[in-house]
Amino acid sequence: MGDADGTEGAYERARSGGHRVHIGSFTSGGGRGITTAAADPATGALTLLSATDAVADPSYLTVDRATGVLYAVSETEQGAAAAFRPTPEGLTAFGPAVRVGGSGPTHLSVAGRRLLTANYTSGSVSSLPLAPDGALSGPAAVLGHQGSGPDTSRQERPHAHQVLPDPSGRWVLSVDLGTDSVRICAPDRTTGALRLHGETALRSGTGPRHLAFHPDGEAVYVLHELEPQLTVCRWNPVSGQLEPVDEVPIASAGAPGGVRAYPSAVVASPDGRFVWAAVRGADTIATLSLAAGAGKPRLTGSVDCGGSWPRDLAADPSGRRLYAANERSGDVTWFDVDPLTGQPRRAGSVAVPAATCVVFG
C-alpha cells in the first residue's frame, strides 16, 4: 500500500506540507474500516498508509480541529461512535466505542465540546460529551424526530441523515430524509442536549439528505436524495431561521438505461465560487457556478465520478481538488479543479473497497 519510495517516504511528505486523509468504509461490505492516506501536495495523489477495523462499518468520519482527534460512526443496529488519535504509524483507538442511543448513525460532527450523530434508522440525533483532550463518553442525550413522507418505501418514518452546527456555533441543523425537512436546534448551554427551535419544510417527497453552508454563512444548499435537486435556502444566524428560496436541478431524473439518480453529497468551494454535488446512479459530479451570487447557483456541467456509486465528495483545504468515495467500484478518485470554471478533471484513483467517506485531518 505505498508508492515507489514506500510508505515511510509518504509519511515524511505528509508531515512536511502534505495532508493526511482518512477514508471510511463498510466493513460489512468488504472494506478495511478506516484507511489513512497521504495526499501529495503537488499532485493530490493518495498513498495508502494504514488501516484499522477497530470499529464496524465506520461509514462517516470527522476530525475535531481543536484536538486533532478523529471520530467515526459505527453504522450498525446498535449504533455507536468511536474516537481515534492519529500517530505516525496510523490511528490509535482513543477509548472504547460509545453507544449513541440510536440505530444506524450515518453522520457525525463536532459542536463545541459535544459530538453529534444523525441516526438514520431510528430517526433521531444524539449528543455525546467530549473531554478537553477529545475523549468521548456517554450517556448520549437523544432527540427523536417525528413525521413521515409520501414515499412509503423510504419515508415511512423519520430518517435523520446529517447533523451539523452552523458557522456561528449557536445552532445545530439536522437533515431528515424521511420527513422532508431540516430541523434547527439550540444546544442547552449546561447539558449540551439539543432542544428543538424550529423546522423548515421542504418539497414533499424529495428526501433531503445533506446540506452545505456557503462560506458567507448565510446561503445554504440542501441536496435531495429522492430527486436530483438542490434547494437553495437563506439562513439567518441571529434568529435561527432557514428559508427556502429556489430549487436547482443537478441531473436528469434517470441515468442512461433508466437507472434512477440518487444524489449523495454536496460541497461548497472554500472561495465561495462553486458548488459540487455527487450523484449516484448517474455516477456523476455536478458543478454549479455561483458567479451570479451565493443564492443563485447555476448548473454548468457534469463529469463522470471515476467509478460507481459516489457516496461522498470532499474538497481539499485549498479547493483545488475534489475526492470522490466510490462505494460500489471500491475506489477513491481525485480530480483537479479548473480555477476558472470549477469543472473537475480526473487525475487519478486508488483502490479502497466499499469506500464511503473522505475527510482531511
C-alpha atoms as one frame of an Amber mdcrd trajectory, in Angstrom:
protein
   0.000   0.000   0.000   2.652   2.528  -0.937   4.287   4.371  -3.818   7.744
   3.872  -5.315   9.629   5.230  -2.301   7.451   3.395   0.243   5.035   4.393
   2.968   7.823   5.840   5.106   8.528   8.426   2.411   4.828   9.162   2.093
   4.567   9.778   5.825   7.502  12.168   5.666   5.845  14.125   2.854   2.594
  14.236   4.838   4.454  15.713   7.815   6.236  18.302   5.679   3.447  20.094
   3.882   1.135  17.340   2.668  -2.249  16.383   4.029  -3.366  13.368   5.991
  -6.576  11.875   4.582  -8.915   9.405   6.265 -11.326   7.210   4.315 -14.292
   5.411   5.873 -15.743   2.168   4.501 -18.281  -0.557   5.206 -16.505  -3.479
   6.864 -19.694  -5.493   6.271 -19.164  -4.879   2.539 -15.504  -5.927   2.457
 -13.986  -2.587   3.492 -10.903  -2.194   5.672 -12.610   0.136   8.156 -10.768
   3.450   8.348  -7.916   3.807   5.866  -5.324   6.547   6.335  -3.551   8.019
   3.316  -1.113  10.800   2.487  -2.123  13.347  -0.158   0.746  14.670  -2.254
   0.631  18.493  -2.013   1.763  18.913  -5.616  -0.459  16.388  -7.381  -3.185
  15.433  -4.919  -2.304  11.763  -5.380  -3.141   9.484  -2.460  -0.700   6.979
  -0.985  -2.399   4.454   1.297  -0.578   4.108   4.598  -2.537   2.055   7.117
  -5.999   0.836   8.072  -7.918  -0.107  11.192 -11.069  -2.178  11.572 -11.380
  -1.410  15.282 -14.969  -0.273  14.740 -17.576  -1.889  12.491 -18.908  -0.005
   9.455 -17.275   3.418  10.047 -19.272   4.973   7.205 -18.745   8.606   8.199
 -15.816  10.393   9.822 -14.990  13.836  11.156 -11.911  15.481  12.664 -12.027
  17.898  15.605  -9.771  20.756  14.519  -9.197  21.774  18.159  -7.719  18.451
  19.304  -6.894  16.565  16.092  -8.975  13.600  17.272 -10.823  11.677  14.566
 -14.336  10.390  15.252 -16.229   7.679  13.399 -19.782   6.418  13.466 -20.455
   2.711  13.616 -23.405   2.424  11.238 -24.879  -0.645  12.890 -28.187  -1.542
  14.520 -26.664  -0.898  17.957 -25.274   2.471  16.844 -22.011   3.779  18.268
 -19.292   6.379  17.854 -15.559   5.911  18.349 -12.551   8.195  18.773  -9.036
   7.779  17.325  -5.763   9.624  17.754  -3.563   9.980  14.644   0.029   8.783
  15.143   2.953   8.415  12.719   2.049   4.721  12.491  -1.666   5.282  11.840
  -4.764   5.615  14.007  -4.890   4.501  17.636  -8.207   3.905  19.379  -8.796
   6.625  21.985 -11.009   4.833  24.484 -13.843   2.391  23.789 -16.690   2.987
  21.357 -19.713   4.690  22.954 -23.363   3.881  22.202 -25.243   6.826  20.682
 -28.711   5.790  21.832 -29.942   5.360  18.261 -29.542   2.894  15.408 -27.844
   3.266  12.045 -25.883   6.507  12.592 -24.871   7.896   9.178 -23.232  11.244
  10.026 -21.446  12.995  12.846 -19.936  16.395  13.623 -18.315  18.295  16.475
 -20.214  21.189  18.061 -18.268  22.808  20.884 -17.426  20.068  23.365 -20.132
  17.714  22.106 -20.128  15.057  19.404 -23.365  14.933  17.401 -24.651  11.954
  15.424 -27.551  11.622  12.968 -29.182   8.220  13.474 -30.850   7.220  10.220
 -32.664   4.036  11.188 -34.129   5.316  14.453 -34.780   8.832  13.138 -33.013
  10.764  15.888 -29.996  12.909  16.667 -27.665  12.321  19.586 -25.248  14.454
  21.593 -22.258  12.968  23.426 -19.879  14.807  25.779 -16.242  15.391  24.820
 -13.454  15.879  27.341 -10.942  18.726  26.806  -8.483  16.228  25.280 -11.152
  14.905  22.907 -12.010  11.729  24.805 -15.551  10.535  24.109 -18.004   9.457
  26.801 -21.700   8.919  27.483 -24.505   8.780  28.117 -25.981  10.190  24.938
 -28.710  12.828  25.020 -31.150  11.846  22.258 -33.709  13.964  20.415 -36.205
  11.957  18.380 -37.676  13.258  15.136 -41.353  12.953  14.269 -43.158  12.661
  10.926 -43.094  10.842   7.595 -43.240  11.473   3.843 -45.148  10.255   0.763
 -42.559   7.683  -0.382 -43.725   4.701   1.670 -40.594   2.677   0.942 -38.154
   5.383   2.097 -40.179   7.853   4.148 -42.338   5.638   6.353 -40.835   7.353
   9.420 -38.108   9.891  10.255 -34.625   9.195   8.897 -32.085  11.716  10.176
 -29.209  11.702   7.691 -26.962  14.608   8.707 -26.419  16.840  11.744 -24.003
  19.752  11.968 -23.509  23.122  13.665 -23.981  26.344  11.738 -20.893  28.559
  11.212 -21.864  30.817  14.137 -21.836  27.868  16.545 -25.172  28.950  18.018
 -27.367  26.428  16.237 -27.436  22.813  15.087 -29.175  21.746  11.871 -30.362
  18.187  11.221 -31.458  16.995   7.780 -34.196  14.361   7.724 -34.821  12.341
   4.562 -37.958  10.739   5.953 -39.802  13.929   6.895 -38.690  16.222   4.025
 -37.437  18.801   6.479 -34.489  20.426   8.213 -34.724  20.880  11.983 -32.981
  23.724  13.782 -31.910  23.028  17.352 -30.361  25.084  20.127 -27.890  23.174
  22.315 -28.537  23.507  26.032 -25.627  25.522  27.432 -25.445  23.416  30.571
 -26.139  19.865  29.416 -25.375  20.071  25.693 -28.677  18.339  24.887 -30.372
  19.505  21.685 -33.665  21.380  22.032 -35.913  21.888  19.010 -36.066  25.528
  17.912 -37.850  25.217  14.573 -38.412  23.070  11.498 -38.224  24.048   7.826
 -40.425  22.040   5.472 -39.038  21.258   2.018 -40.897  19.973  -1.013 -42.749
  16.766  -0.235 -41.159  13.525  -1.422 -37.741  14.971  -2.278 -35.882  13.294
   0.600 -33.296  15.840   1.781 -30.013  14.111   2.617 -27.186  16.598   3.228
 -26.605  20.334   3.263 -23.611  22.642   2.930 -23.119  26.249   4.016 -21.670
  28.834   1.682 -18.554  30.459   3.194 -20.594  33.623   3.796 -22.611  31.669
   6.380 -25.944  32.862   5.011 -26.600  30.707   1.934 -27.357  27.021   2.432
 -27.541  24.289  -0.210 -29.750  21.297   0.654 -29.202  18.221  -1.507 -32.097
  15.798  -2.012 -31.640  12.047  -2.396 -35.043  11.088  -3.817 -34.963  13.764
  -6.548 -31.839  15.179  -8.240 -32.481  18.657  -6.858 -30.638  21.269  -4.828
 -32.744  23.587  -2.659 -31.180  26.986  -2.060 -32.011  28.452   1.343 -31.389
  31.707   3.173 -30.004  31.234   6.692 -30.424  33.794   9.486 -27.846  33.023
  12.190 -29.395  35.555  14.570 -32.934  34.176  14.603 -32.052  30.611  13.624
 -34.400  30.578  10.645 -33.891  28.670   7.386 -35.924  29.883   4.392 -36.100
  28.008   1.052 -35.796  30.417  -1.878 -35.121  28.329  -5.005 -34.666  24.850
  -6.467 -31.995  23.885  -8.995 -31.857  20.545 -10.870 -28.457  18.840 -10.781
 -29.145  15.838 -13.026 -31.847  14.317 -15.156 -34.379  12.192 -13.299 -32.860
   8.977 -14.690 -29.396   7.927 -15.801 -28.815   6.026 -19.085 -30.690   2.747
 -19.124 -33.407   4.060 -16.817 -31.228   3.964 -13.673 -32.543   6.347 -11.031
 -30.351   9.205  -9.797 -29.624   9.308  -6.055 -27.642  12.436  -5.049 -25.407
  11.880  -2.046 -23.034  14.721  -1.107 -22.786  18.482  -1.610 -19.692  20.670
  -1.190 -19.200  24.435  -1.442 -15.760  25.572  -2.577 -13.683  27.352   0.084
 -13.552  30.511  -2.065 -17.341  30.554  -2.445 -17.350  30.418  -6.254 -18.692
  26.908  -6.873 -20.873  24.130  -5.507 -20.318  20.466  -6.347 -22.707  17.561
  -5.899 -22.163  13.805  -6.245 -24.944  11.819  -7.905 -25.181   8.039  -7.549
 -26.889   6.057 -10.292 -25.869   8.681 -12.816 -22.383   8.312 -11.250 -21.505
  11.927 -11.914 -20.210  15.041 -10.193 -22.227  18.152 -10.997 -20.686  21.614
 -10.976 -22.732  24.703 -10.192 -21.375  28.216 -10.665 -22.078  30.963  -8.128
 -20.981  33.759 -10.464 -24.431  35.364 -10.159 -24.303  35.233  -6.355 -24.329
  32.735  -3.490 -28.110  32.429  -3.723 -28.189  31.792  -7.465 -26.287  28.608
  -8.343 -26.328  27.606 -12.000 -25.555  24.109 -13.276 -22.629  24.375 -15.697
 -21.680  20.745 -16.286 -21.246  17.186 -15.024 -18.356  14.748 -15.235 -18.032
  11.029 -14.603 -17.206  10.265 -10.955 -14.440   7.876 -11.986 -16.176   4.827
 -10.549 -19.570   3.637  -9.358 -21.919   4.969  -6.655 -20.130   8.107  -5.340
 -21.308   8.119  -1.731 -19.199  11.075  -0.591 -17.392  14.049  -2.067 -14.732
  16.193  -0.388 -12.671  19.202  -1.376  -9.096  19.556  -0.187  -8.406  22.609
   2.026  -7.288  24.673  -0.985 -10.372  23.855  -3.038  -8.126  22.935  -5.967
  -9.032  19.242  -5.845 -12.035  17.016  -5.247 -12.087  13.456  -3.925 -14.967
  11.053  -4.592 -15.512   7.943  -2.455 -16.994   5.468  -4.944 -18.595   2.769
  -2.822 -19.555   0.094  -5.356 -16.420   0.279  -7.500 -14.287   0.378  -4.341
 -12.051   3.353  -5.008 -11.327   6.968  -4.184 -10.868   9.109  -7.292  -9.328
  12.574  -7.216  -9.892  15.456  -9.600  -8.090  18.677 -10.423 -10.488  21.645
 -10.384 -10.298  24.176 -13.200  -9.736  27.510 -11.395 -11.853  29.446 -13.919
 -14.826  27.146 -14.492 -14.770  24.923 -11.413 -15.065  21.827 -13.619 -13.299
  18.747 -12.196 -10.853  16.775 -14.328  -9.982  13.214 -13.304  -6.370  12.948
 -12.145  -6.094   9.502 -10.548  -7.584   6.918  -8.207  -6.669   4.363  -5.577
  -8.432   1.152  -4.562 -10.391   1.393  -1.283 -13.033  -1.355  -1.015 -16.544
  -0.171  -0.047 -15.351   3.436   0.331 -17.958   5.719   1.930 -16.332   8.920
   3.188 -13.240  11.123   2.743 -12.031  13.673   5.314  -8.867  15.718   5.671
  -7.204  15.830   9.058
